[in-house]
C-alpha cells in the first residue's frame, strides 16, 4: 500500500518540551496515544503497523505523535514520568483544535488514555484499548517476574539498544510480534534503534514498570472497547480482562493471536477492524469518495461549499449569496452533517479533493 500523506507540526508541552504530532485522513478525530518505539516518519511505511495506520486514516482524522524522548520529539528531556505523558497527550489535543476526540491506547498508551479520559471526560468521546494494562510489571504482584529479571532487561537496553548488532533488540521484537515475518522483525529491530537512545529507552521502560491507574478505571465514563490477544507474550491476557472488568459497561474482545500488535496477515486483524468499526459507528469498508459524498448536497449547499473551499468566511459567503449570518450557519451545519465532517478544515479538504474551490 502507498505510504500515508501526513502533515507534521510541533506542540509545546507545559515544561517546554517539543512534541511532534501529525495528522492524516479525514472524518471524526481519533488520537493514537503516544508510546515508546515510535517515529512519525519511519512508521508510515511500516510492515508491522502500516496497515493499521492506513485503515484508521481512511475512516478518521488520525492524529499521531511521538512520545517525549522518541522519534521526532525532543530527546534531551529531564522528565520522562507518567504524568508528563498524560500532559503531553493533552498538549497535542489542544494544539489540534479538536474539542472532543476518540483515543486509541495501544499497550503503554492504554493507561495514559485512561488517565486523560478520567481527568478530562468532556474531551473524550470513545476509548479503544488494545493490548493494554492498568498496572506495570512491578505493580502486578507477579512472582514469576522477579525484580532481578527486570533489572537485567534494563541493562540489556542500556548496553545493546543502539548498536549495530540487532540480536539484542530481537529479544523485544520476539515479544511484540512473535509470529511476524523476517521482514517485519528486521523493520521492528531497526525502529527500536532509531526511535530512541539507549538511555531514553531504559528510562521509559523503568517508568512503564511502575504505572498504576487501577483506581481510575471505575471513573471512566465514556464508551470503552477493550481488545487483547489471548496469547499476548508482552502483556498478559489477564491485564486486558482487568481493564474491561473495572470499566463500567466496557466491551471486551479476546483475539486469537500471540502477537501484541495485530499483523495484517492474521485472521485476528479482520476481527479487530470489524469490532472497532462497529464500536465507532464507522464503516468497516472504505468510505465513499468525495464526489459521492457531495452528491447529497442541494444546489444551494454545493454553491456555499464552493465558497468555503475558496477560503471565504461566513460574512463573505453571506455577502456573495445575499444570505443572513444565521442562514449561512444553518447551511454549514447541514453541509457538515451530509459530508460527515466535524469542522471547516475537514470540509475544505474534502471539497478541494472533489475539485471545488479552484480558480
Residue pairs with C-beta under 8 A, 6 or more apart in sequence:
1 50
1 51
1 54
3 44
3 45
3 50
4 24
4 25
4 44
4 53
4 54
4 57
5 24
6 22
6 23
6 24
6 40
6 44
6 64
7 22
7 23
7 24
8 20
8 21
8 22
8 40
8 41
8 72
9 20
9 21
9 22
9 23
9 95
10 18
10 19
10 20
10 21
11 18
11 19
11 21
11 65
11 88
11 91
11 92
11 94
11 95
12 18
12 19
12 91
13 19
13 68
13 84
13 87
13 88
13 91
14 87
14 91
15 77
15 78
15 79
15 84
17 68
17 73
17 74
17 77
17 79
17 84
17 88
18 73
18 74
19 34
19 65
19 66
19 67
19 68
19 73
19 74
19 88
19 91
19 92
20 40
20 65
20 66
20 71
20 72
20 73
21 40
21 63
21 64
21 65
21 66
21 92
21 95
21 96
22 40
22 63
22 64
22 65
23 61
23 62
23 63
23 96
24 53
24 57
24 61
24 62
24 64
25 56
25 57
25 58
25 59
25 60
25 61
25 62
26 60
26 61
26 341
26 346
26 349
26 350
27 59
27 60
27 61
27 282
27 287
27 340
27 341
27 342
27 346
28 60
28 61
28 102
28 125
28 280
28 282
28 342
29 60
29 61
29 63
29 96
29 98
29 100
29 101
29 102
29 342
30 56
30 60
30 61
30 62
30 63
30 101
30 102
30 103
30 104
30 280
31 63
31 64
31 65
31 89
31 92
31 93
31 96
31 101
31 102
31 103
31 104
32 56
32 62
32 63
32 64
32 65
32 104
32 106
32 109
33 89
33 103
33 104
33 105
33 106
33 109
33 110
33 112
33 113
33 116
34 64
34 65
34 66
34 67
34 70
34 85
34 88
34 89
34 92
34 109
34 112
35 67
35 106
35 107
35 108
35 109
36 67
36 69
36 70
36 108
36 195
36 196
36 201
36 204
36 205
36 208
37 70
37 191
37 192
37 195
37 196
37 201
38 64
38 66
38 67
38 70
38 71
38 195
39 66
39 70
39 71
39 72
39 191
39 194
39 195
40 64
40 65
40 66
40 71
40 72
41 71
41 72
42 71
42 191
42 194
42 195
43 49
43 50
43 53
43 64
43 191
44 50
44 53
46 53
46 187
46 191
47 181
47 183
47 184
47 187
48 177
48 180
48 184
48 187
48 188
48 191
48 261
48 263
49 261
51 264
51 269
52 261
52 262
53 62
53 64
55 273
56 62
56 104
58 286
58 287
59 277
59 280
59 282
59 283
59 286
59 287
60 102
60 280
60 282
61 98
61 342
61 346
63 92
63 93
63 96
63 98
63 101
65 73
65 88
65 89
65 92
66 72
66 73
66 195
67 73
67 85
67 88
67 204
68 74
68 77
68 79
68 80
68 84
68 85
68 88
69 75
69 77
69 80
69 196
69 197
69 200
69 203
69 204
70 195
70 196
70 200
70 204
71 195
71 196
75 196
75 197
75 200
80 200
80 203
80 204
80 207
81 207
82 111
82 112
82 115
82 207
82 210
82 211
85 112
86 112
86 115
86 116
86 119
89 103
89 112
89 113
89 116
90 116
90 120
93 101
93 123
97 343
98 342
98 343
99 123
100 122
100 123
100 124
100 125
101 123
101 124
101 125
102 124
102 125
102 126
102 127
102 128
102 280
103 113
103 116
103 117
103 124
103 126
103 127
103 128
104 113
104 128
104 130
105 111
105 112
105 113
105 114
105 127
105 128
105 129
105 130
105 132
106 130
106 131
106 132
106 261
107 130
107 131
107 132
107 133
107 234
107 235
107 260
108 132
108 208
108 211
109 132
110 129
110 130
110 131
110 132
110 133
110 134
110 243
111 132
111 133
111 134
111 211
111 213
113 127
113 129
113 132
114 127
114 129
114 134
114 213
114 216
114 217
114 220
114 243
114 247
115 213
115 216
116 123
116 124
117 124
117 127
117 220
117 221
117 222
118 216
118 219
118 220
121 221
121 222
124 222
125 222
125 223
126 222
126 223
126 224
126 225
126 279
126 280
127 220
127 222
127 223
127 224
127 225
127 247
128 224
128 225
128 227
128 276
128 279
128 280
129 224
129 225
129 226
129 227
129 240
129 243
130 226
130 227
130 228
130 262
130 272
131 227
131 228
131 229
131 232
131 234
131 235
131 240
131 260
131 261
132 226
132 228
132 235
132 239
132 240
132 243
133 211
133 235
133 239
133 240
133 242
133 243
134 211
134 212
134 213
134 214
134 216
134 217
134 239
134 242
134 243
134 246
135 211
135 212
135 213
135 214
135 239
135 242
136 208
136 209
136 210
136 211
136 212
137 145
137 150
137 208
137 209
138 147
138 150
138 209
138 210
139 209
139 210
139 211
139 212
140 236
140 239
150 209
153 171
153 205
154 202
154 205
154 206
156 168
156 171
157 198
157 201
157 202
157 205
158 198
158 199
158 202
159 168
159 198
160 167
160 168
160 169
160 198
161 168
161 169
161 192
161 193
161 196
161 197
161 198
161 201
161 202
162 193
162 197
162 198
163 193
166 186
166 189
166 190
166 193
169 188
169 189
169 192
169 193
170 185
170 189
172 192
173 180
173 185
173 188
173 189
173 192
174 185
174 233
175 233
175 234
175 260
176 188
176 234
176 259
176 260
176 261
177 184
177 185
177 188
177 259
177 260
177 261
177 263
178 233
178 258
178 259
179 257
179 258
179 259
179 263
179 266
180 188
180 259
180 263
184 263
192 201
196 204
214 242
214 246
217 243
217 246
217 247
218 246
218 247
218 248
220 247
220 248
220 250
221 248
223 249
223 279
224 244
224 247
224 249
224 250
224 251
225 250
225 251
225 253
225 275
225 276
225 279
226 240
226 243
226 244
226 247
226 250
226 251
226 252
226 253
227 240
227 252
227 253
227 255
227 272
227 275
227 276
228 235
228 237
228 239
228 240
228 241
228 252
228 253
228 254
228 255
229 237
229 254
229 255
229 256
229 257
229 258
229 259
229 260
229 262
229 268
230 237
230 254
230 255
230 256
230 257
231 237
231 257
231 258
232 240
232 257
232 258
232 259
232 260
233 258
233 260
234 260
235 260
237 254
240 252
240 254
241 252
243 250
244 250
244 251
244 252
245 252
251 279
253 271
253 272
253 275
255 262
255 268
255 271
255 272
256 267
256 268
256 271
257 266
257 268
259 266
259 268
262 268
262 269
262 272
263 269
273 284
274 284
276 282
277 283
277 284
278 284
287 293
287 340
290 350
290 351
290 353
290 354
291 354
291 355
293 338
293 339
293 340
293 350
293 354
294 302
294 305
294 339
294 350
294 351
294 354
294 356
296 338
297 305
297 335
297 338
297 339
300 321
300 331
301 331
301 334
301 335
301 338
303 321
304 317
304 321
304 328
304 331
304 332
304 335
305 335
305 347
305 351
305 356
306 351
306 356
306 357
307 316
307 317
307 320
307 321
308 317
308 332
308 335
308 344
308 347
308 348
308 351
308 357
309 347
309 348
309 351
309 352
309 356
309 357
310 357
311 348
311 357
312 320
314 325
314 328
314 329
314 332
315 325
317 323
317 328
318 324
318 325
318 327
318 328
321 328
323 331
332 344
335 347
336 342
336 343
336 347
339 346
339 347
339 350
341 347
341 350
348 357
351 357
352 358
